[in-house]
Amino acid sequence: MTIPTPRKRRTTRPHKLARCVSIVSAVVLLSVTGCSPETEAPSSAATTDPLEIGLSELRAFNFNQAYAILLEHSRHISPDDNDWPLATYSLALATWHQAPTTQQAIDDATVLFKSVVEKAPQDSLAASALLDLGRIAELSQSEEAAQQGQSYYQRVQDEFPGTEMAVRASLLQAQSLARSLDQSQVKQAIHILKQITQSQPNTPWRGTIEQYIAHLYAFYLDDIDEAITHYSIAKDVGFPRASDTDLSLWQLGLWQQKAKQDLAAAETFTELVEAHPRSVYGTVARKRIIEIANKHPEANIRIPELAEVRLGR
């Protein structure tokens, strides 16, 4: 995620500097939760500006120091200021992630997130605040936690349709539903995710969504055929974790064999062996190819050779 460039400050309103801090704190949280595929390297230029120091603290995950800076600057910002949503949202993040975690800090962060939603409902940070409120609700472990969290995620989908935040909300809502282990709710989770792929087929989260749908079918509903269909889509658009592509191919090949799609499995295992010579699954994948070739001699399946991988190469 790229850090937005702050607007030009007016010297008569020094509290507008707080927008810089809030932007970076949002980036930090997204990085921590694994939702942000990209981050921009912070500037190494030295500064004596206290707000720039606050930015550095947030980039270094020093939430306690960031909280002290943001709290002080929040006293100079009113809801009428254009930068109030950014400053308040950033303070909420710093408050939530202080160490050690206390219920009082969580309660204070909740109030701040809710104030962003209530006083700046059209601001994009309101969507982020709703997602954070959903996570806080789910982590509370109350009897109504899942329902409360899902209601926040649904609000993001309803109030910010067609946005990346709506996609994230759908994923979080689906995960919340699936955790119940109830098949009807798992099917509802799949329905929510399919709606996203239909309305936003080119979303950069498509691979993540398709792979997750496949896992829901395979591990929750025992429907391997549907799992293969969606895993194959994830493969075509790009698996979400490139570093784990060999593992993903191994999983797809196993499912294809289980579904008696031997020739498709042989192709998948061959791709694993040839495209990922360092993979720990290479040897076992090749053995599977040999087994399939012996079972289907009429197919003339080519047996790939394991690449010679030397230390340092």
C-alpha positions in Angstrom: 0.0 0.0 0.0 1.4 3.4 -0.9 1.4 6.1 1.7 -0.6 9.1 0.4 1.1 12.4 0.1 -0.3 14.8 2.7 -1.9 18.0 1.6 0.0 21.2 1.8 -0.2 22.6 5.4 -1.4 26.0 6.2 0.9 27.7 8.6 -2.0 29.2 10.5 -3.3 25.7 11.3 -0.4 23.6 12.6 -2.6 20.8 13.9 -3.1 19.7 10.2 0.2 18.0 10.5 -1.6 15.2 12.3 -2.9 13.8 9.0 0.6 12.5 8.2 0.7 10.5 11.5 -2.8 9.0 11.0 -2.0 7.9 7.4 1.1 6.0 8.5 -0.6 4.4 11.4 -3.3 3.0 9.1 -0.6 1.6 6.9 1.1 0.0 9.9 -2.1 -1.8 11.0 -2.8 -3.1 7.5 0.7 -4.5 7.4 0.4 -6.1 10.8 -2.9 -7.8 9.9 -1.5 -9.0 6.6 -4.2 -7.2 4.5 -1.9 -4.9 2.7 0.1 -6.5 -0.2 2.5 -3.6 -0.6 4.1 -1.0 1.6 6.2 2.0 0.7 9.6 2.4 2.3 9.6 5.4 4.7 11.9 8.3 4.0 15.2 8.2 5.8 15.5 12.0 6.0 16.1 13.3 9.5 13.5 15.6 11.0 12.9 17.5 14.2 9.2 17.9 13.5 7.4 16.1 16.3 4.7 14.7 14.0 7.4 13.3 11.6 8.9 11.7 14.7 5.5 10.2 15.4 5.4 8.8 11.8 8.8 7.1 12.5 7.5 5.6 15.7 4.5 4.1 14.0 6.6 2.7 11.2 8.8 1.1 13.8 5.7 -0.4 15.5 6.3 1.7 18.6 2.6 2.2 19.4 3.1 3.4 22.9 5.3 6.3 21.8 3.0 7.0 18.9 0.0 7.1 21.2 1.6 9.8 23.4 2.4 11.9 20.3 -1.0 11.5 18.7 -2.9 12.1 22.0 -1.1 15.4 22.4 -1.9 16.5 18.9 -5.5 15.3 19.1 -6.1 18.1 21.6 -5.6 20.7 18.9 -8.0 19.2 16.4 -11.8 19.6 16.3 -14.4 17.6 14.3 -14.8 20.6 12.1 -11.3 20.3 10.8 -10.8 18.5 7.5 -8.1 16.4 9.0 -10.0 15.3 12.1 -11.0 11.8 10.7 -7.4 10.9 9.9 -6.0 12.2 13.2 -8.7 10.5 15.2 -8.5 7.2 13.3 -4.7 7.1 13.8 -5.1 7.8 17.5 -7.6 4.9 17.7 -5.1 2.5 16.1 -2.3 3.6 18.5 -4.6 3.3 21.5 -5.7 -0.2 20.5 -2.2 -1.5 19.9 -0.5 -0.2 23.0 1.4 -2.7 25.1 0.4 -4.2 27.4 -3.2 -4.6 26.1 -5.8 -3.5 28.5 -9.6 -3.5 28.4 -9.6 0.2 29.0 -7.4 0.8 25.9 -9.7 -1.3 23.8 -12.7 0.5 25.1 -11.1 3.9 24.4 -10.1 2.8 20.9 -13.7 1.6 20.3 -15.0 5.0 21.2 -12.6 6.7 18.8 -13.4 4.4 15.9 -17.1 4.9 16.5 -16.6 8.7 16.5 -15.0 8.5 13.1 -17.9 6.5 11.7 -20.5 8.8 13.2 -18.9 12.2 12.5 -17.2 11.3 9.1 -19.5 8.6 7.6 -18.5 9.4 4.0 -14.7 9.4 4.7 -12.9 6.3 3.5 -11.5 5.9 7.0 -15.0 5.3 8.2 -14.9 2.0 6.3 -11.6 1.1 8.0 -13.0 2.0 11.4 -16.0 -0.3 10.8 -13.6 -3.2 10.0 -11.6 -2.5 13.1 -14.8 -2.4 15.2 -15.8 -5.7 13.7 -12.4 -7.3 14.7 -12.7 -5.8 18.2 -16.2 -7.2 18.6 -15.1 -10.7 17.5 -12.1 -10.7 19.8 -14.2 -9.7 22.7 -15.4 -13.4 23.0 -18.9 -12.3 24.1 -21.9 -14.4 23.2 -22.9 -11.9 20.6 -19.3 -11.3 19.3 -19.7 -13.0 16.0 -23.0 -11.4 15.2 -21.7 -7.9 16.2 -18.6 -8.4 14.1 -20.6 -9.5 11.1 -22.9 -6.5 11.4 -20.0 -4.1 11.1 -18.6 -6.0 8.1 -22.1 -5.9 6.4 -22.2 -2.1 6.9 -19.0 -1.7 5.0 -20.4 -3.7 2.1 -23.6 -1.7 2.1 -22.1 1.7 2.6 -18.9 1.3 0.5 -20.0 -0.9 -2.4 -17.5 -1.7 -5.1 -14.5 -0.7 -3.0 -11.5 -2.6 -1.8 -12.7 -2.2 1.8 -16.0 -3.9 0.8 -13.9 -6.9 -0.5 -12.0 -7.0 2.8 -15.3 -6.8 4.7 -16.6 -9.8 2.7 -13.6 -11.9 3.5 -13.8 -11.1 7.2 -17.5 -11.8 7.3 -17.0 -15.1 5.5 -14.3 -16.1 7.9 -16.5 -15.2 10.8 -19.4 -17.3 9.4 -17.1 -20.3 8.7 -15.7 -20.3 12.2 -19.1 -21.5 13.4 -18.5 -24.8 11.6 -22.2 -24.8 10.7 -22.6 -26.0 7.2 -25.4 -23.6 6.4 -23.2 -20.7 7.5 -20.3 -22.0 5.6 -22.5 -22.1 2.5 -23.6 -18.5 3.3 -19.9 -17.5 3.5 -19.2 -19.0 0.1 -22.3 -17.1 -1.3 -20.9 -13.8 0.0 -17.5 -14.5 -1.6 -18.9 -15.5 -4.9 -20.9 -12.3 -5.0 -17.7 -10.4 -4.7 -16.0 -12.3 -7.6 -19.1 -11.6 -9.7 -19.3 -7.9 -8.9 -15.5 -7.3 -8.9 -14.0 -10.1 -11.1 -10.7 -8.1 -11.5 -10.2 -7.4 -7.8 -6.5 -8.0 -6.8 -8.0 -10.1 -4.0 -9.4 -12.6 -6.5 -6.8 -15.3 -5.9 -7.2 -15.0 -2.2 -11.0 -15.3 -2.4 -11.0 -18.2 -4.9 -8.4 -20.1 -2.8 -10.5 -19.6 0.4 -13.7 -20.7 -1.4 -11.8 -23.9 -2.4 -10.7 -24.5 1.2 -14.3 -24.0 2.4 -15.6 -26.6 -0.1 -12.8 -29.1 0.6 -12.4 -28.9 4.4 -15.9 -27.8 5.5 -18.2 -29.3 3.0 -16.2 -32.2 1.6 -16.9 -31.2 -2.0 -13.6 -31.8 -3.8 -14.9 -31.1 -7.3 -16.0 -27.6 -6.4 -12.7 -27.1 -4.5 -10.7 -28.1 -7.6 -12.8 -25.6 -9.7 -12.0 -22.7 -7.5 -8.4 -23.6 -6.7 -7.8 -23.8 -10.5 -9.2 -20.3 -10.8 -6.9 -19.1 -8.1 -4.0 -20.7 -9.9 -5.0 -19.0 -13.2 -5.3 -15.5 -11.6 -2.3 -16.1 -9.3 -2.1 -17.6 -5.9 -2.1 -15.0 -3.1 1.3 -16.1 -1.7 3.8 -16.6 -4.5 6.3 -18.1 -2.1 3.8 -20.9 -1.4 2.9 -21.7 -5.0 4.6 -25.1 -4.8 2.5 -26.0 -1.8 -0.6 -24.8 -3.5 0.2 -26.9 -6.6 0.8 -29.9 -4.4 -2.6 -29.4 -2.7 -4.3 -29.1 -6.1 -2.6 -32.2 -7.4 -3.7 -34.2 -4.4 -7.3 -33.1 -4.8 -7.2 -33.9 -8.5 -6.0 -37.4 -7.7 -8.7 -37.8 -5.0 -11.3 -36.8 -7.6 -9.8 -39.4 -10.0 -8.5 -36.7 -12.4 -5.2 -38.4 -12.7 -4.1 -36.8 -16.0 -4.8 -33.3 -14.7 -2.9 -34.2 -11.5 0.1 -35.4 -13.5 0.1 -32.0 -15.3 -0.1 -30.1 -11.9 2.7 -32.2 -10.4 4.9 -31.7 -13.5 4.4 -28.0 -13.2 5.5 -28.2 -9.5 8.6 -30.2 -10.3 9.7 -28.0 -13.3 8.8 -24.6 -12.1 9.9 -25.0 -8.5 13.2 -26.9 -8.5 13.9 -26.1 -4.8 10.6 -27.3 -3.5 10.5 -29.9 -0.8 7.5 -31.4 -2.6 9.5 -32.0 -5.8 10.6 -35.6 -5.1 7.2 -36.8 -3.8 5.4 -35.0 -6.7 7.6 -36.8 -9.2 6.9 -40.1 -7.5 3.2 -39.4 -8.0 3.7 -38.7 -11.7 5.5 -42.0 -12.1 2.6 -43.8 -10.3 0.0 -42.1 -12.6 2.1 -42.9 -15.7 2.3 -46.6 -14.8 -1.5 -46.6 -14.2 -2.2 -44.9 -17.6 0.4 -46.2 -20.0 -1.8 -45.2 -23.0 -1.4 -41.5 -22.0 2.4 -41.5 -22.6 3.0 -39.2 -19.6 6.4 -37.6 -19.6 8.4 -38.0 -16.4 10.2 -34.7 -15.5 13.6 -34.9 -14.1 14.5 -33.3 -10.8 16.6 -30.2 -11.3 20.1 -30.3 -9.8 20.1 -27.6 -7.2 23.5 -26.7 -5.7 24.1 -24.6 -2.6 24.3 -21.0 -3.5 22.4 -21.3 -6.7 
